Amino acid sequence: MNLKQLSELLGLSQTTVSRALNGYPEVNEATRERVLQAVKETGYRPNKAAQRLATGKAGSIGLVMPTAPGHQSDVHFGEFLAGLGEEAVRHDFHFVIMPADPDDEVAALRRLAISGNVDALFVAYMRGHDPRLAMLKSLSMPYVVHGRSFGSEPDYPYLDIDNEGAFYDATRLLLQLGHTRFALMNGPMHLDFAIRRKNGVISALAERGLALDEGCMSHALMTDEQGLLAMEHFLQLPERPTAILCSSTVLALGAIRAVNQAGLRLGEDISLIAHDDVLPLLKPESFSVPLTTTRSSLRAAGVRIAQRLIGTVKQAGPFPDQELWKTELIVRASTGPVPQA
């Protein structure tokens, strides 16, 4: 079925049907619902090329995907994209993904923006003093940043979680349990979330006159292998830490394997708190010792960013420019009182 046939079926002009499908506010809600119901019943799909000519909109969100030999993919980003896709499907929006060398991201974003193939952009994996921000601000195109850029003026649209507050609260919980020897398993040190999580730990420790030793920190890709290696290193220190903070449940998976291999008991000999991005295949309550976590859904963040981008393109706002979500601290069995010497 084409637009003309759908219009004749409904007894409406092609312009009215097109505007109803594209979310124009001058179409009343009853008409819009009638059009959408007919679309559902007939299986009508708009011709993207014709739609673009009629509206000047591509119906697409753009992102640059850094990739190169040896550049590893990330399960966390996949979950975020699932949320973004979930919302895009509701509005018949597409993704346009431009692969680029990690050193060419700024130029790749500009090429994507001027291609005419996208209506809006989003960027992720924000870094301290991120060079992509200046370029994004120079564009006349909607964009949303997932995360923030430590050290940059916060004058850009973003959605982030309170990473510093999350790891401050987690550290405070462990301090209240009597722990004084801490270690941190973090993501890559140049990424904004890792900077802020480290700052949260340091801030909470400083309130008790404690410090986080450089030898008790690891910064690496958040894989179970890296969690295993980091924990093996911590367990070999002369003064073994009794409290571990992990930036991901994926890191925690490897860390706990090292704890078990050393014959230690999680929640008794050593306490651990991980950040839970609500990854469907790695539920903290399903670990052999359920994990205490700071919790915030990556998928929900993807949904929300898509809502903001698509809503802005369709002029369905207004939307807040900046959102900072609080995390939830969920106490389970992996944390306990400091072991007695």
C-alpha positions as CSV (number, residue, x, y, z in Angstrom):
1,M,0.0,0.0,0.0
2,N,1.3,3.5,-0.9
3,L,0.5,6.9,0.6
4,K,-2.2,7.7,-2.0
5,Q,-4.0,4.4,-1.3
6,L,-3.9,5.0,2.5
7,S,-5.2,8.5,2.1
8,E,-8.1,7.3,-0.1
9,L,-8.9,4.6,2.4
10,L,-9.1,7.2,5.2
11,G,-10.8,9.9,3.2
12,L,-8.0,12.3,4.1
13,S,-5.5,14.3,2.0
14,Q,-2.0,12.8,1.5
15,T,-0.6,15.9,3.2
16,T,-2.7,15.3,6.3
17,V,-1.7,11.6,6.5
18,S,1.9,12.5,6.0
19,R,1.8,15.2,8.7
20,A,0.1,12.8,11.1
21,L,2.7,10.2,10.5
22,N,5.5,12.7,11.0
23,G,4.2,14.1,14.3
24,Y,3.3,17.6,13.2
25,P,1.4,19.4,16.0
26,E,-1.3,20.9,13.8
27,V,-2.8,17.4,13.2
28,N,-5.3,16.8,16.0
29,E,-4.9,13.7,18.2
30,A,-8.0,11.9,17.0
31,T,-6.9,12.1,13.4
32,R,-3.4,11.0,14.3
33,E,-4.7,8.0,16.2
34,R,-7.0,7.1,13.3
35,V,-4.1,7.3,10.8
36,L,-1.8,5.2,13.1
37,Q,-4.5,2.6,13.5
38,A,-4.9,2.3,9.7
39,V,-1.2,2.0,9.3
40,K,-1.2,-0.9,11.8
41,E,-4.1,-2.7,10.1
42,T,-2.8,-2.3,6.5
43,G,0.9,-2.7,7.2
44,Y,1.7,0.5,5.4
45,R,5.4,1.6,5.5
46,P,6.4,5.1,4.4
47,N,8.8,5.4,1.5
48,K,11.9,6.9,3.2
49,A,13.1,8.7,0.1
50,A,9.7,10.3,-0.5
51,Q,9.3,11.1,3.1
52,R,12.7,12.8,3.1
53,L,11.7,14.9,0.1
54,A,8.4,15.9,1.7
55,T,9.7,16.7,5.1
56,G,13.4,17.5,4.7
57,K,14.0,14.9,7.4
58,A,16.0,11.7,7.0
59,G,14.3,9.8,9.9
60,S,17.7,8.7,11.1
61,I,20.0,9.1,14.1
62,G,23.8,9.0,13.5
63,L,26.7,7.7,15.4
64,V,30.3,7.1,14.8
65,M,31.6,3.7,15.8
66,P,35.4,3.7,16.5
67,T,37.0,0.6,15.1
68,A,40.4,-0.6,14.1
69,P,42.6,-3.7,14.3
70,G,42.9,-4.6,18.0
71,H,40.1,-2.3,19.0
72,Q,37.8,-4.4,21.2
73,S,34.0,-4.2,21.2
74,D,32.1,-3.6,24.4
75,V,29.1,-5.5,25.8
76,H,28.1,-2.3,27.7
77,F,27.7,-0.3,24.5
78,G,25.6,-3.1,23.0
79,E,23.1,-2.8,25.8
80,F,22.9,1.0,25.4
81,L,22.3,0.6,21.7
82,A,19.5,-1.9,22.4
83,G,17.7,0.8,24.4
84,L,18.3,3.4,21.6
85,G,17.0,0.9,19.0
86,E,13.9,0.0,21.1
87,E,12.8,3.6,21.1
88,A,13.8,4.2,17.4
89,V,11.6,1.3,16.3
90,R,8.6,3.0,18.0
91,H,9.0,6.0,15.7
92,D,10.3,4.2,12.5
93,F,13.7,5.9,12.9
94,H,16.9,4.4,11.5
95,F,20.5,4.2,12.7
96,V,23.2,5.4,10.4
97,I,26.5,4.0,11.8
98,M,29.8,5.4,10.4
99,P,32.8,3.3,11.3
100,A,36.0,5.3,11.8
101,D,39.5,5.0,13.1
102,P,39.5,6.0,16.8
103,D,41.9,8.9,16.0
104,D,39.5,10.2,13.3
105,E,36.3,10.5,15.3
106,V,36.0,14.3,15.2
107,A,36.3,14.4,11.4
108,A,34.0,11.4,11.0
109,L,31.3,13.1,13.0
110,R,31.5,16.2,10.9
111,R,31.3,14.1,7.7
112,L,28.3,12.3,9.0
113,A,26.6,15.5,10.1
114,I,27.0,17.2,6.6
115,S,26.1,14.0,4.7
116,G,22.4,14.8,4.8
117,N,21.7,11.2,6.0
118,V,21.0,12.0,9.6
119,D,18.8,14.4,11.6
120,A,20.6,14.1,14.9
121,L,23.8,12.7,16.5
122,F,24.8,11.1,19.7
123,V,28.2,10.4,21.1
124,A,29.3,8.2,23.9
125,Y,32.5,7.1,25.7
126,M,33.1,10.7,26.8
127,R,36.7,11.6,27.8
128,G,38.1,14.4,30.0
129,H,38.4,17.5,27.9
130,D,36.7,15.7,25.0
131,P,37.7,17.2,21.6
132,R,34.4,16.2,20.0
133,L,32.4,18.7,22.0
134,A,33.7,21.8,20.1
135,M,32.8,20.3,16.8
136,L,29.3,19.2,17.9
137,K,28.6,22.7,19.3
138,S,29.5,24.2,15.9
139,L,26.8,22.2,14.1
140,S,23.3,23.3,13.5
141,M,22.1,19.8,14.3
142,P,20.5,18.3,17.5
143,Y,22.8,16.1,19.5
144,V,23.0,14.5,22.9
145,V,26.0,13.3,24.8
146,H,25.8,10.1,26.8
147,G,28.1,11.0,29.8
148,R,30.0,14.2,30.4
149,S,33.5,15.6,29.8
150,F,35.5,16.2,32.9
151,G,37.2,19.5,32.8
152,S,35.1,20.9,30.0
153,E,32.5,23.7,30.4
154,P,29.1,21.8,31.0
155,D,27.3,23.8,28.3
156,Y,26.1,20.9,26.1
157,P,23.1,18.6,26.2
158,Y,23.8,15.4,28.1
159,L,22.4,12.4,30.0
160,D,24.7,11.0,32.6
161,I,24.6,9.1,35.9
162,D,26.1,10.5,39.0
163,N,29.2,8.4,38.9
164,E,31.1,10.3,41.6
165,G,28.1,10.1,43.9
166,A,27.6,6.4,43.3
167,F,31.2,5.4,44.2
168,Y,31.2,7.9,47.1
169,D,28.2,6.2,48.6
170,A,29.6,2.7,47.9
171,T,32.9,3.7,49.6
172,R,31.0,5.2,52.6
173,L,29.1,1.9,53.0
174,L,32.4,-0.1,53.2
175,L,33.9,2.5,55.6
176,Q,30.9,2.0,57.9
177,L,31.6,-1.7,57.8
178,G,35.1,-1.0,59.2
179,H,37.2,-1.4,56.1
180,T,40.3,0.8,55.7
181,R,42.3,-1.0,52.9
182,F,40.6,-0.3,49.6
183,A,41.2,-1.1,45.9
184,L,39.5,0.2,42.8
185,M,39.0,-1.7,39.5
186,N,38.1,1.0,37.0
187,G,37.6,1.5,33.3
188,P,40.2,3.2,31.1
189,M,41.6,6.2,32.9
190,H,40.9,8.7,30.1
191,L,37.1,8.1,30.2
192,D,34.9,10.5,32.1
193,F,33.0,7.9,34.1
194,A,36.3,6.4,35.3
195,I,37.6,9.8,36.4
196,R,34.5,10.6,38.4
197,R,34.2,7.1,40.0
198,K,37.8,7.4,41.2
199,N,37.1,10.9,42.5
200,G,34.1,9.6,44.5
201,V,36.2,6.9,46.2
202,I,39.0,9.4,47.0
203,S,36.6,11.9,48.4
204,A,34.9,9.4,50.7
205,L,38.3,8.1,51.9
206,A,39.7,11.6,52.5
207,E,36.8,12.3,54.9
208,R,38.2,9.5,57.1
209,G,41.9,10.6,56.6
210,L,42.5,7.7,54.3
211,A,44.0,7.6,50.8
212,L,43.7,5.3,47.8
213,D,47.2,3.9,47.0
214,E,48.3,4.0,43.4
215,G,49.2,0.3,43.6
216,C,45.6,-0.4,44.6
217,M,44.1,0.9,41.4
218,S,43.6,-0.7,38.0
219,H,42.4,1.0,34.8
220,A,41.6,-1.3,31.9
221,L,38.9,-2.5,29.5
222,M,36.0,-3.8,31.5
223,T,36.3,-7.5,30.8
224,D,36.3,-10.5,33.1
225,E,39.9,-11.2,32.1
226,Q,41.0,-7.8,33.3
227,G,39.0,-8.3,36.5
228,L,40.9,-11.6,37.2
229,L,44.3,-10.0,36.5
230,A,43.6,-6.9,38.7
231,M,42.3,-9.0,41.6
232,E,45.3,-11.4,41.4
233,H,47.6,-8.4,41.7
234,F,45.7,-6.9,44.7
235,L,45.8,-10.2,46.5
236,Q,49.5,-10.4,46.2
237,L,50.1,-7.0,47.9
238,P,51.9,-7.1,51.3
239,E,48.8,-5.4,52.8
240,R,45.9,-7.0,51.0
241,P,42.9,-4.8,50.5
242,T,39.7,-6.0,52.2
243,A,37.3,-3.7,50.2
244,I,37.1,-3.7,46.4
245,L,35.1,-1.4,44.2
246,C,34.5,-2.5,40.6
247,S,33.3,-0.3,37.7
248,S,31.3,-3.2,36.2
249,T,29.8,-6.5,37.0
250,V,31.8,-7.9,34.1
251,L,35.1,-6.9,36.0
252,A,33.6,-8.4,39.1
253,L,33.1,-11.8,37.4
254,G,36.8,-12.2,36.9
255,A,37.6,-10.6,40.3
256,I,35.5,-13.2,42.1
257,R,37.1,-16.0,40.2
258,A,40.5,-14.8,41.6
259,V,39.0,-14.6,45.1
260,N,37.7,-18.2,44.9
261,Q,41.0,-19.5,43.5
262,A,42.8,-17.9,46.4
263,G,40.6,-19.8,48.8
264,L,39.0,-16.6,50.2
265,R,35.3,-16.1,51.0
266,L,33.5,-13.2,49.3
267,G,31.6,-11.1,51.9
268,E,33.7,-12.4,54.7
269,D,37.4,-12.3,53.9
270,I,36.9,-9.6,51.2
271,S,34.0,-7.3,50.4
272,L,33.2,-6.2,46.9
273,I,30.8,-3.6,45.4
274,A,30.3,-3.5,41.6
275,H,28.4,-1.1,39.3
276,D,25.5,-2.8,37.7
277,D,24.5,-1.5,34.2
278,V,21.6,-4.0,34.3
279,L,23.2,-6.3,31.7
280,P,20.6,-9.1,31.0
281,L,23.1,-11.9,31.0
282,L,24.9,-10.9,34.2
283,K,22.5,-10.4,37.0
284,P,24.2,-9.5,40.4
285,E,21.6,-11.4,42.4
286,S,22.5,-14.6,40.4
287,F,26.2,-14.7,41.4
288,S,27.1,-17.5,43.8
289,V,27.4,-14.8,46.4
290,P,24.9,-12.1,45.4
291,L,26.7,-8.8,44.7
292,T,26.2,-5.5,46.4
293,T,25.8,-2.9,43.6
294,T,25.3,0.6,42.5
295,R,22.6,0.3,39.8
296,S,21.5,2.2,36.7
297,S,20.2,0.8,33.5
298,L,22.2,1.4,30.3
299,R,19.2,0.3,28.3
300,A,17.0,2.9,30.0
301,A,19.6,5.5,29.1
302,G,19.5,4.5,25.5
303,V,15.8,4.8,25.5
304,R,15.8,8.2,27.0
305,I,18.5,9.6,24.6
306,A,16.5,8.3,21.7
307,Q,13.3,10.0,23.1
308,R,15.1,13.3,23.4
309,L,16.7,13.1,19.9
310,I,13.7,11.9,18.0
311,G,11.4,14.3,20.0
312,T,13.6,17.2,19.1
313,V,13.7,16.3,15.4
314,K,9.9,16.0,15.5
315,Q,9.6,19.2,17.5
316,A,7.7,17.3,20.2
317,G,9.6,18.9,23.1
318,P,10.6,20.7,25.1
319,F,13.1,18.3,26.7
320,P,15.6,19.1,29.5
321,D,19.0,19.9,28.2
322,Q,20.9,18.1,30.9
323,E,19.9,15.1,33.0
324,L,21.9,13.6,35.8
325,W,20.5,10.3,37.1
326,K,21.1,9.1,40.6
327,T,22.1,5.5,41.0
328,E,20.6,3.0,43.5
329,L,22.8,1.3,46.1
330,I,21.6,-2.3,46.6
331,V,23.1,-4.2,49.5
332,R,23.5,-7.9,49.1
333,A,25.8,-10.6,50.5
334,S,29.2,-9.6,48.9
335,T,29.8,-6.9,51.6
336,G,30.4,-7.6,55.2
337,P,32.3,-6.3,58.2
338,V,36.1,-6.0,58.0
339,P,37.6,-9.4,58.8
340,Q,39.3,-9.5,62.2
341,A,43.0,-10.1,62.2
